[in-house]
Amino acid sequence: MRNRTLFDSRGNPVHVPPPSPNYGVPGMGEREWRLNRARASIHNVSAGLLPRAVAATLFGLFAAVLMYFEGVKHLGLQDVFGSAALAALIGVAAWYGMFRLSYRPPTWGTIGSDLAHCQLCIVCGYDLASIRDGDDGCIVCPECGGAWRLAEVQGRPVDPRPGET
Ligand SMILES: [Zn+2]
């Protein structure tokens, strides 16, 4: 996945990287998890590459096995090759569909809230916790220059993490 361009609070373009491949795998720290969730929202995906690939592979295998047995039922055992070819076709289609559709619509409420709570730069991951607001209320990242007005979103309620209600 490529970086995605959006505009910071001062209207300058910044390039947000995709979530890290292991986002969605248990064991990630709270701040890093929030940073990755914000990046995943910007990229319209639900998780990092690894969980998406695993989910798509399981779904593809499941669809292929179903198709194979359905094929054997209708084509008979003398055309096992036909059933296997159909199963492969369906499996690949299901894999691709699942991978592409592991989508999440971006919501700025969640993104802003995540950024306000993790206090990491969404572009470069720099720790912004000790950076003071500028005159226009923006926190300017010393690493990449991105300017973020986090104060306006800090009052929003925070979504609980999955399974943590
Ligand atoms: Zn930065």
Backbone and ligand atoms as CSV (ligand in chain L), in Angstrom:
chain,resi,resn,atom,element,x,y,z
A,1,MET,N,N,0.829,-1.199,0.000
A,1,MET,CA,C,0.000,0.000,0.000
A,1,MET,C,C,0.870,1.259,0.000
A,2,ARG,N,N,0.428,2.236,-0.739
A,2,ARG,CA,C,1.184,3.475,-0.822
A,2,ARG,C,C,0.705,4.454,0.237
A,3,ASN,N,N,1.539,5.483,0.464
A,3,ASN,CA,C,1.108,6.534,1.368
A,3,ASN,C,C,-0.103,7.249,0.781
A,4,ARG,N,N,-0.937,7.777,1.678
A,4,ARG,CA,C,-2.118,8.483,1.199
A,4,ARG,C,C,-2.017,9.952,1.596
A,5,THR,N,N,-2.266,10.816,0.642
A,5,THR,CA,C,-2.100,12.241,0.882
A,5,THR,C,C,-3.385,12.838,1.455
A,6,LEU,N,N,-3.222,13.608,2.538
A,6,LEU,CA,C,-4.342,14.399,3.032
A,6,LEU,C,C,-3.783,15.730,3.510
A,7,PHE,N,N,-4.660,16.585,4.021
A,7,PHE,CA,C,-4.221,17.918,4.403
A,7,PHE,C,C,-4.253,18.074,5.911
A,8,ASP,N,N,-3.200,18.665,6.456
A,8,ASP,CA,C,-3.144,18.841,7.908
A,8,ASP,C,C,-3.983,20.054,8.310
A,9,SER,N,N,-3.955,20.425,9.592
A,9,SER,CA,C,-4.840,21.483,10.096
A,9,SER,C,C,-4.512,22.853,9.500
A,10,ARG,N,N,-3.316,23.001,8.909
A,10,ARG,CA,C,-2.978,24.276,8.259
A,10,ARG,C,C,-3.178,24.200,6.748
A,11,GLY,N,N,-3.705,23.086,6.274
A,11,GLY,CA,C,-3.990,22.962,4.853
A,11,GLY,C,C,-2.816,22.499,4.001
A,12,ASN,N,N,-1.727,22.076,4.646
A,12,ASN,CA,C,-0.580,21.582,3.884
A,12,ASN,C,C,-0.727,20.084,3.639
A,13,PRO,N,N,-0.317,19.601,2.448
A,13,PRO,CA,C,-0.434,18.164,2.175
A,13,PRO,C,C,0.582,17.357,2.993
A,14,VAL,N,N,0.119,16.255,3.543
A,14,VAL,CA,C,1.003,15.323,4.241
A,14,VAL,C,C,0.709,13.923,3.701
A,15,HIS,N,N,1.677,13.031,3.844
A,15,HIS,CA,C,1.543,11.695,3.264
A,15,HIS,C,C,1.514,10.657,4.378
A,16,VAL,N,N,0.330,10.099,4.599
A,16,VAL,CA,C,0.124,9.184,5.726
A,16,VAL,C,C,0.421,7.748,5.286
A,17,PRO,N,N,1.337,7.055,5.972
A,17,PRO,CA,C,1.645,5.668,5.610
A,17,PRO,C,C,0.515,4.727,6.012
A,18,PRO,N,N,0.450,3.537,5.419
A,18,PRO,CA,C,-0.563,2.545,5.809
A,18,PRO,C,C,-0.296,2.026,7.217
A,19,PRO,N,N,-1.290,1.378,7.858
A,19,PRO,CA,C,-1.036,0.781,9.174
A,19,PRO,C,C,0.041,-0.283,9.070
A,20,SER,N,N,0.754,-0.524,10.159
A,20,SER,CA,C,1.823,-1.511,10.115
A,20,SER,C,C,1.218,-2.901,9.869
A,21,PRO,N,N,1.966,-3.801,9.208
A,21,PRO,CA,C,1.407,-5.110,8.832
A,21,PRO,C,C,0.817,-5.873,10.007
A,22,ASN,N,N,1.384,-5.706,11.200
A,22,ASN,CA,C,0.904,-6.482,12.350
A,22,ASN,C,C,-0.195,-5.777,13.133
A,23,TYR,N,N,-0.759,-4.688,12.576
A,23,TYR,CA,C,-1.888,-4.056,13.243
A,23,TYR,C,C,-3.091,-5.000,13.175
A,24,GLY,N,N,-3.680,-5.322,14.323
A,24,GLY,CA,C,-4.772,-6.286,14.385
A,24,GLY,C,C,-4.329,-7.589,15.019
A,25,VAL,N,N,-3.007,-7.779,15.103
A,25,VAL,CA,C,-2.465,-8.935,15.804
A,25,VAL,C,C,-2.331,-8.533,17.269
A,26,PRO,N,N,-2.805,-9.374,18.214
A,26,PRO,CA,C,-2.734,-8.988,19.623
A,26,PRO,C,C,-1.306,-8.704,20.092
A,27,GLY,N,N,-1.177,-7.820,21.071
A,27,GLY,CA,C,0.127,-7.560,21.665
A,27,GLY,C,C,0.669,-6.172,21.386
A,28,MET,N,N,-0.049,-5.397,20.582
A,28,MET,CA,C,0.423,-4.049,20.276
A,28,MET,C,C,0.052,-3.104,21.419
A,29,GLY,N,N,0.937,-2.169,21.755
A,29,GLY,CA,C,0.680,-1.224,22.833
A,29,GLY,C,C,-0.450,-0.271,22.484
A,30,GLU,N,N,-1.046,0.320,23.548
A,30,GLU,CA,C,-2.212,1.193,23.385
A,30,GLU,C,C,-1.951,2.361,22.430
A,31,ARG,N,N,-0.838,3.082,22.607
A,31,ARG,CA,C,-0.589,4.265,21.776
A,31,ARG,C,C,-0.348,3.874,20.326
A,32,GLU,N,N,0.462,2.848,20.129
A,32,GLU,CA,C,0.771,2.387,18.773
A,32,GLU,C,C,-0.491,1.846,18.092
A,33,TRP,N,N,-1.327,1.172,18.921
A,33,TRP,CA,C,-2.580,0.638,18.395
A,33,TRP,C,C,-3.479,1.765,17.882
A,34,ARG,N,N,-3.572,2.852,18.662
A,34,ARG,CA,C,-4.412,3.986,18.255
A,34,ARG,C,C,-3.855,4.659,17.003
A,35,LEU,N,N,-2.528,4.817,16.954
A,35,LEU,CA,C,-1.899,5.412,15.771
A,35,LEU,C,C,-2.229,4.588,14.529
A,36,ASN,N,N,-2.118,3.262,14.665
A,36,ASN,CA,C,-2.388,2.386,13.528
A,36,ASN,C,C,-3.863,2.384,13.152
A,37,ARG,N,N,-4.750,2.523,14.151
A,37,ARG,CA,C,-6.176,2.568,13.832
A,37,ARG,C,C,-6.482,3.830,13.032
A,38,ALA,N,N,-5.858,4.948,13.424
A,38,ALA,CA,C,-6.063,6.188,12.675
A,38,ALA,C,C,-5.538,6.030,11.245
A,39,ARG,N,N,-4.350,5.430,11.106
A,39,ARG,CA,C,-3.794,5.225,9.760
A,39,ARG,C,C,-4.663,4.281,8.944
A,40,ALA,N,N,-5.208,3.232,9.585
A,40,ALA,CA,C,-6.075,2.290,8.884
A,40,ALA,C,C,-7.331,3.003,8.391
A,41,SER,N,N,-7.873,3.924,9.192
A,41,SER,CA,C,-9.061,4.668,8.777
A,41,SER,C,C,-8.761,5.539,7.565
A,42,ILE,N,N,-7.581,6.194,7.592
A,42,ILE,CA,C,-7.196,7.038,6.465
A,42,ILE,C,C,-7.085,6.191,5.193
A,43,HIS,N,N,-6.622,4.957,5.346
A,43,HIS,CA,C,-6.431,4.083,4.182
A,43,HIS,C,C,-7.643,3.213,3.872
A,44,ASN,N,N,-8.755,3.453,4.594
A,44,ASN,CA,C,-9.986,2.697,4.328
A,44,ASN,C,C,-9.816,1.193,4.493
A,45,VAL,N,N,-9.006,0.757,5.422
A,45,VAL,CA,C,-8.884,-0.680,5.673
A,45,VAL,C,C,-9.209,-0.943,7.138
A,46,SER,N,N,-9.474,-2.195,7.458
A,46,SER,CA,C,-9.873,-2.510,8.822
A,46,SER,C,C,-8.686,-2.886,9.682
A,47,ALA,N,N,-7.592,-3.314,9.068
A,47,ALA,CA,C,-6.472,-3.832,9.848
A,47,ALA,C,C,-5.209,-3.771,9.000
A,48,GLY,N,N,-4.099,-4.243,9.562
A,48,GLY,CA,C,-2.855,-4.333,8.821
A,48,GLY,C,C,-2.908,-5.483,7.822
A,49,LEU,N,N,-1.831,-5.650,7.081
A,49,LEU,CA,C,-1.802,-6.656,6.018
A,49,LEU,C,C,-1.957,-8.077,6.544
A,50,LEU,N,N,-1.301,-8.374,7.652
A,50,LEU,CA,C,-1.270,-9.757,8.140
A,50,LEU,C,C,-2.657,-10.301,8.494
A,51,PRO,N,N,-3.425,-9.605,9.360
A,51,PRO,CA,C,-4.768,-10.140,9.671
A,51,PRO,C,C,-5.666,-10.208,8.447
A,52,ARG,N,N,-5.531,-9.245,7.536
A,52,ARG,CA,C,-6.356,-9.265,6.322
A,52,ARG,C,C,-5.997,-10.462,5.451
A,53,ALA,N,N,-4.696,-10.713,5.289
A,53,ALA,CA,C,-4.264,-11.829,4.450
A,53,ALA,C,C,-4.718,-13.157,5.050
A,54,VAL,N,N,-4.592,-13.290,6.377
A,54,VAL,CA,C,-5.009,-14.542,7.034
A,54,VAL,C,C,-6.504,-14.752,6.870
A,55,ALA,N,N,-7.304,-13.694,7.114
A,55,ALA,CA,C,-8.756,-13.813,6.996
A,55,ALA,C,C,-9.154,-14.161,5.560
A,56,ALA,N,N,-8.511,-13.505,4.591
A,56,ALA,CA,C,-8.849,-13.760,3.186
A,56,ALA,C,C,-8.477,-15.190,2.797
A,57,THR,N,N,-7.337,-15.680,3.283
A,57,THR,CA,C,-6.905,-17.043,2.949
A,57,THR,C,C,-7.859,-18.077,3.540
A,58,LEU,N,N,-8.257,-17.883,4.791
A,58,LEU,CA,C,-9.204,-18.813,5.411
A,58,LEU,C,C,-10.520,-18.829,4.638
A,59,PHE,N,N,-11.003,-17.637,4.284
A,59,PHE,CA,C,-12.269,-17.539,3.566
A,59,PHE,C,C,-12.151,-18.174,2.178
A,60,GLY,N,N,-11.023,-17.912,1.491
A,60,GLY,CA,C,-10.798,-18.485,0.162
A,60,GLY,C,C,-10.745,-20.006,0.215
A,61,LEU,N,N,-10.038,-20.557,1.196
A,61,LEU,CA,C,-9.953,-22.016,1.345
A,61,LEU,C,C,-11.325,-22.619,1.617
A,62,PHE,N,N,-12.070,-21.950,2.500
A,62,PHE,CA,C,-13.412,-22.409,2.855
A,62,PHE,C,C,-14.298,-22.467,1.607
A,63,ALA,N,N,-14.286,-21.382,0.818
A,63,ALA,CA,C,-15.112,-21.333,-0.391
A,63,ALA,C,C,-14.659,-22.393,-1.396
A,64,ALA,N,N,-13.335,-22.585,-1.511
A,64,ALA,CA,C,-12.809,-23.554,-2.473
A,64,ALA,C,C,-13.204,-24.978,-2.089
A,65,VAL,N,N,-13.105,-25.309,-0.804
A,65,VAL,CA,C,-13.473,-26.660,-0.351
A,65,VAL,C,C,-14.955,-26.923,-0.598
A,66,LEU,N,N,-15.797,-25.932,-0.258
A,66,LEU,CA,C,-17.232,-26.067,-0.521
A,66,LEU,C,C,-17.490,-26.306,-2.004
A,67,MET,N,N,-16.813,-25.497,-2.849
A,67,MET,CA,C,-17.020,-25.601,-4.298
A,67,MET,C,C,-16.566,-26.963,-4.802
A,68,TYR,N,N,-15.452,-27.458,-4.242
A,68,TYR,CA,C,-14.925,-28.748,-4.697
A,68,TYR,C,C,-15.943,-29.863,-4.430
A,69,PHE,N,N,-16.472,-29.906,-3.225
A,69,PHE,CA,C,-17.425,-30.975,-2.900
A,69,PHE,C,C,-18.721,-30.825,-3.688
A,70,GLU,N,N,-19.125,-29.565,-3.892
A,70,GLU,CA,C,-20.315,-29.322,-4.707
A,70,GLU,C,C,-20.061,-29.790,-6.146
A,71,GLY,N,N,-18.856,-29.537,-6.648
A,71,GLY,CA,C,-18.480,-29.954,-8.003
A,71,GLY,C,C,-18.483,-31.463,-8.141
A,72,VAL,N,N,-17.896,-32.150,-7.158
A,72,VAL,CA,C,-17.844,-33.620,-7.195
A,72,VAL,C,C,-19.255,-34.191,-7.183
A,73,LYS,N,N,-20.135,-33.533,-6.421
A,73,LYS,CA,C,-21.512,-33.999,-6.322
A,73,LYS,C,C,-22.201,-33.955,-7.694
A,74,HIS,N,N,-21.943,-32.876,-8.443
A,74,HIS,CA,C,-22.664,-32.700,-9.710
A,74,HIS,C,C,-21.915,-33.265,-10.910
A,75,LEU,N,N,-20.588,-33.195,-10.905
A,75,LEU,CA,C,-19.810,-33.660,-12.065
A,75,LEU,C,C,-19.395,-35.120,-11.912
A,76,GLY,N,N,-19.441,-35.623,-10.681
A,76,GLY,CA,C,-19.051,-37.014,-10.457
A,76,GLY,C,C,-17.542,-37.149,-10.317
A,77,LEU,N,N,-17.113,-38.312,-9.865
A,77,LEU,CA,C,-15.696,-38.522,-9.583
A,77,LEU,C,C,-14.855,-38.669,-10.851
A,78,GLN,N,N,-15.502,-38.920,-12.002
A,78,GLN,CA,C,-14.717,-39.053,-13.236
A,78,GLN,C,C,-14.210,-37.703,-13.734
A,79,ASP,N,N,-14.747,-36.590,-13.213
A,79,ASP,CA,C,-14.255,-35.261,-13.616
A,79,ASP,C,C,-13.776,-34.475,-12.394
A,80,VAL,N,N,-12.880,-35.087,-11.640
A,80,VAL,CA,C,-12.318,-34.429,-10.455
A,80,VAL,C,C,-11.526,-33.188,-10.850
A,81,PHE,N,N,-10.894,-33.258,-12.034
A,81,PHE,CA,C,-10.124,-32.091,-12.490
A,81,PHE,C,C,-11.038,-30.876,-12.677
A,82,GLY,N,N,-12.208,-31.104,-13.231
A,82,GLY,CA,C,-13.163,-30.010,-13.413
A,82,GLY,C,C,-13.578,-29.400,-12.087
A,83,SER,N,N,-13.842,-30.255,-11.118
A,83,SER,CA,C,-14.222,-29.763,-9.786
A,83,SER,C,C,-13.083,-28.978,-9.151
A,84,ALA,N,N,-11.851,-29.478,-9.312
A,84,ALA,CA,C,-10.694,-28.794,-8.725
A,84,ALA,C,C,-10.490,-27.435,-9.391
A,85,ALA,N,N,-10.673,-27.371,-10.714
A,85,ALA,CA,C,-10.494,-26.098,-11.425
A,85,ALA,C,C,-11.534,-25.086,-10.975
A,86,LEU,N,N,-12.789,-25.530,-10.857
A,86,LEU,CA,C,-13.847,-24.648,-10.363
A,86,LEU,C,C,-13.541,-24.170,-8.951
A,87,ALA,N,N,-13.073,-25.110,-8.112
A,87,ALA,CA,C,-12.763,-24.780,-6.720
A,87,ALA,C,C,-11.655,-23.736,-6.660
A,88,ALA,N,N,-10.632,-23.898,-7.515
A,88,ALA,CA,C,-9.524,-22.940,-7.528
A,88,ALA,C,C,-10.017,-21.559,-7.946
A,89,LEU,N,N,-10.883,-21.535,-8.963
A,89,LEU,CA,C,-11.430,-20.271,-9.456
A,89,LEU,C,C,-12.205,-19.552,-8.350
A,90,ILE,N,N,-13.106,-20.294,-7.712
A,90,ILE,CA,C,-13.932,-19.716,-6.650
A,90,ILE,C,C,-13.070,-19.296,-5.467
A,91,GLY,N,N,-12.074,-20.144,-5.139
A,91,GLY,CA,C,-11.196,-19.840,-4.009
A,91,GLY,C,C,-10.441,-18.539,-4.209
A,92,VAL,N,N,-9.881,-18.365,-5.416
A,92,VAL,CA,C,-9.119,-17.135,-5.699
A,92,VAL,C,C,-10.051,-15.924,-5.685
A,93,ALA,N,N,-11.245,-16.091,-6.267
A,93,ALA,CA,C,-12.201,-14.975,-6.279
A,93,ALA,C,C,-12.607,-14.602,-4.855
A,94,ALA,N,N,-12.860,-15.616,-4.025
A,94,ALA,CA,C,-13.256,-15.354,-2.636
A,94,ALA,C,C,-12.112,-14.703,-1.865
A,95,TRP,N,N,-10.875,-15.174,-2.114
A,95,TRP,CA,C,-9.701,-14.587,-1.447
A,95,TRP,C,C,-9.594,-13.107,-1.780
A,96,TYR,N,N,-9.676,-12.811,-3.070
A,96,TYR,CA,C,-9.517,-11.425,-3.525
A,96,TYR,C,C,-10.640,-10.544,-2.974
A,97,GLY,N,N,-11.884,-11.060,-3.059
A,97,GLY,CA,C,-13.010,-10.282,-2.568
A,97,GLY,C,C,-12.884,-9.969,-1.089
A,98,MET,N,N,-12.511,-10.981,-0.313
A,98,MET,CA,C,-12.376,-10.794,1.132
A,98,MET,C,C,-11.260,-9.820,1.446
A,99,PHE,N,N,-10.159,-9.929,0.715
A,99,PHE,CA,C,-9.017,-9.048,0.969
A,99,PHE,C,C,-9.380,-7.599,0.656
A,100,ARG,N,N,-10.070,-7.406,-0.480
A,100,ARG,CA,C,-10.431,-6.047,-0.876
A,100,ARG,C,C,-11.520,-5.459,0.017
A,101,LEU,N,N,-12.405,-6.311,0.495
A,101,LEU,CA,C,-13.566,-5.815,1.227
A,101,LEU,C,C,-13.315,-5.674,2.731
A,102,SER,N,N,-12.123,-6.049,3.196
A,102,SER,CA,C,-11.840,-5.804,4.617
A,102,SER,C,C,-11.592,-4.298,4.754
A,103,TYR,N,N,-12.680,-3.592,4.647
A,103,TYR,CA,C,-12.731,-2.148,4.461
A,103,TYR,C,C,-13.362,-1.524,5.683
A,104,ARG,N,N,-12.912,-0.336,6.033
A,104,ARG,CA,C,-13.647,0.378,7.075
A,104,ARG,C,C,-13.792,1.820,6.647
A,105,PRO,N,N,-15.003,2.370,6.709
A,105,PRO,CA,C,-15.176,3.753,6.299
A,105,PRO,C,C,-14.461,4.680,7.271
A,106,PRO,N,N,-13.752,5.680,6.763
A,106,PRO,CA,C,-13.039,6.583,7.672
A,106,PRO,C,C,-14.002,7.483,8.420
A,107,THR,N,N,-13.777,7.635,9.706
A,107,THR,CA,C,-14.574,8.572,10.486
A,107,THR,C,C,-13.615,9.521,11.200
A,108,TRP,N,N,-13.777,10.797,10.940
A,108,TRP,CA,C,-12.844,11.760,11.527
A,108,TRP,C,C,-12.984,11.843,13.032
A,109,GLY,N,N,-14.172,11.532,13.543
A,109,GLY,CA,C,-14.334,11.527,14.998
A,109,GLY,C,C,-13.383,10.540,15.633
A,110,THR,N,N,-13.333,9.315,15.079
A,110,THR,CA,C,-12.464,8.276,15.624
A,110,THR,C,C,-10.998,8.620,15.377
A,111,ILE,N,N,-10.699,9.095,14.175
A,111,ILE,CA,C,-9.305,9.417,13.857
A,111,ILE,C,C,-8.783,10.502,14.792
A,112,GLY,N,N,-9.582,11.590,14.928
A,112,GLY,CA,C,-9.161,12.694,15.782
A,112,GLY,C,C,-9.000,12.253,17.228
A,113,SER,N,N,-9.961,11.457,17.672
A,113,SER,CA,C,-9.920,10.975,19.046
A,113,SER,C,C,-8.696,10.082,19.278
A,114,ASP,N,N,-8.412,9.201,18.323
A,114,ASP,CA,C,-7.233,8.328,18.451
A,114,ASP,C,C,-5.949,9.150,18.495
A,115,LEU,N,N,-5.869,10.146,17.615
A,115,LEU,CA,C,-4.649,10.956,17.566
A,115,LEU,C,C,-4.481,11.763,18.840
A,116,ALA,N,N,-5.630,12.297,19.359
A,116,ALA,CA,C,-5.551,13.086,20.579
A,116,ALA,C,C,-5.093,12.219,21.754
A,117,HIS,N,N,-5.481,10.949,21.749
A,117,HIS,CA,C,-5.147,10.092,22.877
A,117,HIS,C,C,-3.782,9.420,22.753
A,118,CYS,N,N,-3.357,9.107,21.530
A,118,CYS,CA,C,-2.041,8.462,21.425
A,118,CYS,C,C,-0.928,9.503,21.378
A,119,GLN,N,N,-1.257,10.727,20.910
A,119,GLN,CA,C,-0.289,11.822,20.832
A,119,GLN,C,C,0.975,11.430,20.071
A,120,LEU,N,N,0.751,10.674,18.985
A,120,LEU,CA,C,1.828,10.359,18.061
A,120,LEU,C,C,1.468,10.982,16.712
A,121,CYS,N,N,2.471,11.409,15.964
A,121,CYS,CA,C,2.229,12.010,14.647
A,121,CYS,C,C,1.712,10.932,13.694
A,122,ILE,N,N,0.591,11.199,13.031
A,122,ILE,CA,C,0.001,10.181,12.146
A,122,ILE,C,C,0.883,9.941,10.920
A,123,VAL,N,N,1.718,10.917,10.583
A,123,VAL,CA,C,2.563,10.781,9.401
A,123,VAL,C,C,3.828,9.986,9.730
A,124,CYS,N,N,4.567,10.435,10.768
A,124,CYS,CA,C,5.885,9.841,10.996
A,124,CYS,C,C,5.973,9.090,12.319
A,125,GLY,N,N,4.918,9.167,13.163
A,125,GLY,CA,C,4.941,8.436,14.419
A,125,GLY,C,C,5.715,9.133,15.535
A,126,TYR,N,N,6.149,10.382,15.302
A,126,TYR,CA,C,6.918,11.119,16.304
A,126,TYR,C,C,6.073,11.351,17.565
A,127,ASP,N,N,6.698,11.267,18.737
A,127,ASP,CA,C,5.996,11.455,20.003
A,127,ASP,C,C,5.714,12.943,20.225
A,128,LEU,N,N,4.429,13.328,20.167
A,128,LEU,CA,C,4.052,14.739,20.271
A,128,LEU,C,C,3.593,15.116,21.677
A,129,ALA,N,N,3.740,14.195,22.642
A,129,ALA,CA,C,3.179,14.420,23.974
A,129,ALA,C,C,3.744,15.662,24.645
A,130,SER,N,N,5.020,15.976,24.380
A,130,SER,CA,C,5.643,17.100,25.089
A,130,SER,C,C,5.669,18.373,24.242
A,131,ILE,N,N,5.049,18.342,23.054
A,131,ILE,CA,C,5.064,19.517,22.172
A,131,ILE,C,C,3.923,20.459,22.553
A,132,ARG,N,N,4.246,21.759,22.696
A,132,ARG,CA,C,3.227,22.745,23.067
A,132,ARG,C,C,2.474,23.215,21.829
A,133,ASP,N,N,1.212,23.629,22.031
A,133,ASP,CA,C,0.422,24.173,20.922
A,133,ASP,C,C,1.040,25.476,20.440
A,134,GLY,N,N,0.969,25.722,19.122
A,134,GLY,CA,C,1.403,26.998,18.572
A,134,GLY,C,C,0.314,28.053,18.714
A,135,ASP,N,N,0.565,29.246,18.137
A,135,ASP,CA,C,-0.385,30.368,18.243
A,135,ASP,C,C,-1.762,30.018,17.682
A,136,ASP,N,N,-1.781,29.226,16.606
A,136,ASP,CA,C,-3.072,28.910,15.989
A,136,ASP,C,C,-3.674,27.625,16.547
A,137,GLY,N,N,-3.151,27.162,17.688
A,137,GLY,CA,C,-3.708,25.968,18.316
A,137,GLY,C,C,-3.197,24.670,17.720
A,138,CYS,N,N,-2.266,24.769,16.763
A,138,CYS,CA,C,-1.733,23.566,16.135
A,138,CYS,C,C,-0.520,23.034,16.892
A,139,ILE,N,N,-0.431,21.714,16.991
A,139,ILE,CA,C,0.798,21.070,17.439
A,139,ILE,C,C,1.595,20.755,16.184
A,140,VAL,N,N,2.810,21.302,16.098
A,140,VAL,CA,C,3.604,21.100,14.889
A,140,VAL,C,C,4.639,20.016,15.145
A,141,CYS,N,N,4.630,18.987,14.305
A,141,CYS,CA,C,5.559,17.874,14.466
A,141,CYS,C,C,6.958,18.316,14.069
A,142,PRO,N,N,7.935,18.205,14.990
A,142,PRO,CA,C,9.296,18.646,14.671
A,142,PRO,C,C,9.977,17.740,13.644
A,143,GLU,N,N,9.469,16.539,13.499
A,143,GLU,CA,C,10.089,15.575,12.601
A,143,GLU,C,C,9.688,15.822,11.143
A,144,CYS,N,N,8.381,15.952,10.888
A,144,CYS,CA,C,7.917,16.040,9.498
A,144,CYS,C,C,7.245,17.364,9.167
A,145,GLY,N,N,6.978,18.205,10.187
A,145,GLY,CA,C,6.392,19.518,9.921
A,145,GLY,C,C,4.879,19.533,9.842
A,146,GLY,N,N,4.231,18.375,10.000
A,146,GLY,CA,C,2.766,18.329,9.978
A,146,GLY,C,C,2.204,19.118,11.147
A,147,ALA,N,N,1.132,19.887,10.905
A,147,ALA,CA,C,0.526,20.715,11.964
A,147,ALA,C,C,-0.863,20.185,12.277
A,148,TRP,N,N,-1.091,19.860,13.551
A,148,TRP,CA,C,-2.346,19.219,13.926
A,148,TRP,C,C,-3.026,19.964,15.045
A,149,ARG,N,N,-4.299,20.291,14.864
A,149,ARG,CA,C,-5.071,20.966,15.906
A,149,ARG,C,C,-5.843,19.884,16.657
A,150,LEU,N,N,-5.228,19.370,17.709
A,150,LEU,CA,C,-5.824,18.234,18.411
A,150,LEU,C,C,-6.821,18.659,19.471
A,151,ALA,N,N,-6.698,19.908,19.957
A,151,ALA,CA,C,-7.541,20.356,21.074
A,151,ALA,C,C,-9.018,20.236,20.735
A,152,GLU,N,N,-9.360,20.481,19.468
A,152,GLU,CA,C,-10.781,20.494,19.103
A,152,GLU,C,C,-11.405,19.108,19.109
A,153,VAL,N,N,-10.584,18.073,19.135
A,153,VAL,CA,C,-11.164,16.726,19.127
A,153,VAL,C,C,-10.959,15.998,20.445
A,154,GLN,N,N,-10.199,16.619,21.383
A,154,GLN,CA,C,-9.864,15.902,22.609
A,154,GLN,C,C,-11.059,15.660,23.510
A,155,GLY,N,N,-12.115,16.484,23.355
A,155,GLY,CA,C,-13.277,16.322,24.216
A,155,GLY,C,C,-14.224,15.222,23.758
A,156,ARG,N,N,-13.979,14.701,22.559
A,156,ARG,CA,C,-14.885,13.677,22.036
A,156,ARG,C,C,-14.747,12.383,22.831
A,157,PRO,N,N,-15.853,11.622,22.927
A,157,PRO,CA,C,-15.755,10.337,23.617
A,157,PRO,C,C,-14.865,9.372,22.835
A,158,VAL,N,N,-14.164,8.529,23.547
A,158,VAL,CA,C,-13.261,7.569,22.908
A,158,VAL,C,C,-13.976,6.238,22.736
A,159,ASP,N,N,-13.854,5.644,21.540
A,159,ASP,CA,C,-14.402,4.298,21.335
A,159,ASP,C,C,-13.617,3.305,22.175
A,160,PRO,N,N,-14.295,2.349,22.787
A,160,PRO,CA,C,-13.543,1.301,23.484
A,160,PRO,C,C,-12.826,0.418,22.479
A,161,ARG,N,N,-11.720,-0.188,22.883
A,161,ARG,CA,C,-11.058,-1.145,22.005
A,161,ARG,C,C,-11.937,-2.394,21.900
A,162,PRO,N,N,-11.823,-3.129,20.789
A,162,PRO,CA,C,-12.662,-4.322,20.634
A,162,PRO,C,C,-12.441,-5.288,21.794
A,163,GLY,N,N,-13.525,-5.787,22.359
A,163,GLY,CA,C,-13.431,-6.749,23.447
A,163,GLY,C,C,-13.027,-6.140,24.767
A,164,GLU,N,N,-13.122,-4.817,24.886
A,164,GLU,CA,C,-12.631,-4.149,26.075
A,164,GLU,C,C,-13.712,-3.268,26.699
A,165,THR,N,N,-14.972,-3.543,26.399
A,165,THR,CA,C,-16.044,-2.673,26.888
A,165,THR,C,C,-16.270,-2.821,28.388
L,1,ZN,ZN,ZN,5.495,13.900,12.039
